[in-house]
Each structure stands twice: as structure tokens, then as C-alpha cells.
Amino acid sequence: MNTDLATGGQDSSYVMSRTSEEYGRLRRQSELLESITASVLDRVGLCAGMSCLDVGSGPGEVMRLMAERVGPAGRIVGIDVDGKLGREALSVLMSKGYGQCSFIEGNVESLEQIDGDRFDLVFARLLLMHLDDPILGLRRMYSRVKPGGRIVVQDYYFLTMDSYPIVEALAEFKKVFLGVFDKMGRETRMGIKLPGFFIEAGIGAPDGTDVTGFLQPIRVAAEMSTAIYRSVLPLALKYGVTTEERSEWFFEEIRKVTECEFYVLSPLLVSAWREKPVENES
């Protein structure tokens, strides 16, 4: 395991921090996105007895949604490079009675090491934007889908972040966040690229897509924006995207605007899915 991961710092390829504060933010984000993901799981027909692979399972909230749908006769496997977070998530799931869940510490490359297993559903949320080669990641995910099963991917299109009236602190957040992603060579338009990436990966055009965002009071959006800013700040300082002085200004200003009656448009969460053809018998 990467030393930085083991010590709770940042690894060389992951934009966000790996800290208790960031884990808390991931859980809050999961709560925000729960209804969207649940709706997509229902639309693709996830039901009792099915098997699911959650790639980049993080805090385990999508595993819970899957377990609720497949029931005790089903099977849920989560895989994440952050073993600490994954094991904590599994412990919580087991304590709540979701005994059909298991966890593997690993990354997308590790999918080739899952002994012969193929799944009714292979899922990833907010994963591709962190990969060096998202096309290869999609191919590896699709290889674990059984014939007649489905691949489902959700990722952000970040460029819709906006507010009215314009809030200077949020403009600063957007500059820093997008700047760090750019310096790290990460994709901020992944959501809109999903259909094209499906085709390039040899999966084929999606059978369906969904696009959802939120228009929230700034007091709600500011909490998440502050947590994300704090998470990317070490890299922002490292790459000169911002300064200590400017970051202190941001934290002060974002606190002030929470009392205003402004609204903020979130990034769009784009979902795409595809059924794998049943192999012809010869």
C-alpha cells in the first residue's frame, strides 16, 4: 500500500485527502446523492438474489442500497483502494444485518484478480474522474459483468457550478478546485463524456442515461464547498493554485455568505448504463 494512504495523507494520484474529515464529507455526499443512485438502481432492475460489484465503494452507502434490493439471497462485493475506509464501511453494514456484503482492498486493476466472478451489476460512482485511464477502467469493469447483466456508472460534470447572485468566495472555490484537478490531469467533464467513453471502451452506446443536479440555498452548498476546499488545499498550495493568505480569506468569506439568501447550482451527476448481450450458444 502507498505510504501516504497508510498514514491517512494524500497519495500521488488521488485529488482529495484521506482524513477523518474527508471521510465525513464522503458520507454527507452519499446522503445527498442517495435518492439519485437509488432511482437508477431501480431503473436498471436490481432485485432480489442478484450479485453486485461496487467499484470504489468508499463509505459503503451504495453497497447498502444494493443490499436492500438484492436481499439476503443476493451478494454485494465492494472494492476500494482505501482499505481503512472500506473495512469501516463493511463493519457498519454487518452491524446493520447486511451479511451479504463483503469487501476487497484494491483498485480497478484488482478486478482481474477476482477469481472468475462475474456479476449481475457492476457499478461505479465518482470513480472514473480519479483514474489515469478511465477507458481501461471501464473495460475492466465491463469484463466483470455477466451476460445479461449491466454496467452502471455515475460521474460529475463539474462546470455547471454557479450561483446567483455571483458569490466571490464560490468563484474562488471553483477556481481552486478546477485548478487542482487540472494540475493532477483529472477530468472535470467526465459526466458528459460517459456515453463516448462507453463506446470507446467497446461497451457500446448506453441503453439509458440520467442527468440530475441540485439548486440549493448557499448555507447548504457552503458546507460541502468548504469541506471540499479543505480536502484539496494541500495540493492547491503545492501546485501554486492558491496561497495560504488566499485560503484564509476563502474560509472567512464563505462563513459570511451563509447568512445570505443566495442559491447555488451543483455539478450535474450523470448516470449511464448498458446491458451486456447474452452470449450466443454454439
N, C-alpha and C positions, 0 to 999 in steps of 0.2 A: 504494500500500500504506500502511496505517496506520503512522505513525512508530514507535509502540511495538512493533509487530510487527517492523519492520525492525531495531530495536535490541535485540530479544530481551526486551523487557519485557512488560507486560500490555496488551492492547488494551481498549477500553472495554466490550466485550460478553462477553469470554471470562473465565471464572472462574479458570482455572488460569494459572500463569505460563508464559512461553515462554523457558525457560532450558535449559542442558545437563542440569541435574539433573532437570528435569521431563521432558525427552526420555528420559532413562534410566528414569524411573518409567513412562512410557508403554510402553517396551519390556518392562519387567518385567510390567506389567499384561497386555500382549499374550501373554506366555508363559503367564500364569495362565489366560487365557480361551481359549487356542488350542484345547483339546480340545472345548470347548463350541461354538465357532464352526465348527470342522471338522465336527462331528456334524450341525449344522444345514445346512451346505453340502451334505453328503451326503444328508440327508433331502429336500432340495428338488431333488435330481437333477442337481447341477452335474457336467458331464462333458466329455470331450474335444471340442474345437472350438468351445465356447461363448464368448460375449463377456460381459464383466463390467464394471460400473462401481462402484467403491468410493468412496462419498461421505464425505469426512472420513477420508481414507486414512492420515493420521498417519505412524507409523513403517514402514508398508508390510507389516506381518506378515500382514494379511488378504489383501493382494494376492498374497503368496507362497502362501498356502493355496489361493487361486483358481487361480494359475498351475500348481500341482502337479496340479490336477484337470482343467484345460482343455487342458494340454499345449501344445506348440509351435504347433499349428494354431489355438489359441484366441487371445483378445485380452483384456487387462486394462488398464483405464484407472483411475488413481487421481486424485482431485481433493481438494485441501485448501487452506485459506486460508493455511496456514503453508508458504510456498514453500521455505524453507530445509530444513525437516524433510522435505518431500516429495521434494526433489531428492536429499537424502542417502539417503533410502529407496530411490529409484529406482537410484541408483548401486550400492548394495549388491545389489539384485535383479539388475541387469545383470551384476555381477561373479560372481554365482552361476549365470549362464546363463539367467535368465528374460527372454529377449529379447522375449517377447510383452507385456511390461509397458511402460506409458508413464504420464506424469504431467502434470496440468494444475494450475497455481496458480489457485485461485479458490474461490468459496463456492457455496452452493446456487443462488443466482441465476445463477451462471455456467452452470448446466446448460442454460439456454435458448440458450446460445451454442455448444454442441457441434453442429456442422453436421449436422443431420438424423440423427445417430446414435441408434439405439435398441439396447438390449442384452437378452441372454437373462436376465441377472441384474443388478438394481440393489440395492446393499447399503449399509447404514449401521450402524455400531456406535458407541454412546455419542455420537451427534451431536445428536439431537433435543433433548436436555436443555439444549443450549447455544444453541438458536435462539430468536429473538424470536417467531417464528410457526411452530411445528412443523407445523401443519396445512398451511400453504402450502408448507413444505419437503417434506412427503410428496407433495403434488400435483405438485410439480416433479420429484421423484424418479420418481414413477409415470409421468409423461409420457415418461420415457426408457426405459421398459420396452416391449419389442416384444410384439405379441400372442402369447400362448402362453408368454411369459417370466414372471419372478417378481420381486417386490419382497420383500426380507428386511430387517428392522430389529431391532436388539438394543439395549436400553437398561436402565438400572438402576432398581430400586425400592429406594431408599436406607434406608427406615425400618426395615428388618429388622436393621440393625447393632446388635449386642448382645453381651454377654459374661456368663459365669458362672464364678466369682463376679463381681459388678459391679466394674469397674476404673474408678476415678475419672478417670484420665488418658484413657481411651477415651470416657467420658462427656463430658469436656471437648472431645475431638476432634470428637465428633458435634455438640455444641452450636455449635462454631465453624464446622465445615463446612456444616451445615444453615443456620446464620445467614447465612453469606456467600451461599449460593445464594438465600436469601430476599431479602436486600438487593439482589441482582442481578436479581431477578424470574425466577429459573430454577426449573425443575420438578424436585423431588426424588422425585416419584411417577410418573415417566414410564413406567416399565415396566408398571405396572398400567393405564395409560391407552392403551397401544398399540392394543388392539382397537377401543376407542371412537374413537380418532383416525383409524384406518384408515377407519372408517365415515364420520366427519365429513369426511374428505378426499375422499370419493367413490370410494375404492378398493374398499370392501366389507369385510365381516367376514373376518378371517383364515381361510385354509384350515387353518392349524395354528399352534400355539404351543408354547413350551418355557420352563420356569422352572428355573433352576439357581442354587445358592449353594454356599458353602464354610463348613465348620466347621473352623477352623484353630487350632493352638497359637498362643498370643499372641506368641511370638517371631517367628512368620512374619507375623502380622497387623500387628504393631507397626512393622515396616519400611515397609510400604505406607502405614500411617496417618501415620507421621512424614513421609514424603515428600509426601503429600497436604496435610498440615497446613502444611508449609513452603511449598508452592506457593500455597495460598490466603491465607497470612498477610498479605501486603501489603494485600489488600482487607479482611481481617478487622480490621487496625489502622486502615485508612482509614475504615471504617464503624462503628468502635467496638464490634465484636463481641467483641474481646478486647483485652488490653493487652500491652505489652512484658513487663511483670513476669509476667503470667499465662502468656504463651507460653514464657518461660524456665522457669517451673515445669513446664509440659507436657513440654518436651523432657527435663528431668531425671527426671520421674516415669515417662515411657514407657520410658526406659532401665532403670529399676529393675525394672519388672514383667516384662521379657523373661526373667527367670530363674524366673518363676512357672509353674506347670503349669495355667494357665487356658486356656480355649478361647473363640474369638471367632467369631460368626456374621457372615458378609459380607453386603453388599447382594445382593439377588437380581438375576440377569441374566435378563431376559425377552426372548424372541425371538418374532417374529410374521412370518408370510409369507403371500403371496397371489399366485396365478397370474392373469395378465391374460387376459381372454377373447379368443379369436381373433375377429377382425372378420369379420362376415358378408359374403360376396361378393354383390354385387347385379348 
